[in-house]
Amino acid sequence: MRNQVVVDALAAAACAYARGGYFVVLDGIIGSWFLERVRIAMDVPLHYVVLRPDIRTALARAQQRVSDSLKDAGPIRNLHEQFADLSDLEAPAIDTTAQSVAVTLKAVRETIATGKVRIRDK
């Protein structure tokens, strides 16, 4: 329930910014199980891209976080497994294992430009 409220609030805020002409990125754990909620909340063009490093890299990156963000290996492994097979949404997954932030950003922009990751036109 709490996660649903968080996703609804994020989507509503993002939609307001997008309607205002801003380029908006929802950065977080937004699994396919939340996509319908996001679609309902947003009436703007919407793209879905998953950044998916291998599990070893995901764990290492989590451990390097300086804030009190999620660092525990158990939940990270669980989340990684949930994103391992996206079925019909596999096309938007980008393997970021060996990528820098700049290279990942370029890959996301290029992926969005193809139109293959658009999940809502308006």
Buried (B, 14 or more C-beta within 10 A) or exposed (E): EEEEEEBBEBBEEBBEEBEEEEEBEBEEEBBBEBBEBBBEBBEBEBBBBBBBBEBEBBBEEBEEEEEEEEBEEEEBEEBBEEBEEBEEBEEBBBBBEEBEEEEBEEBBEEBBEEEEBEEBEE
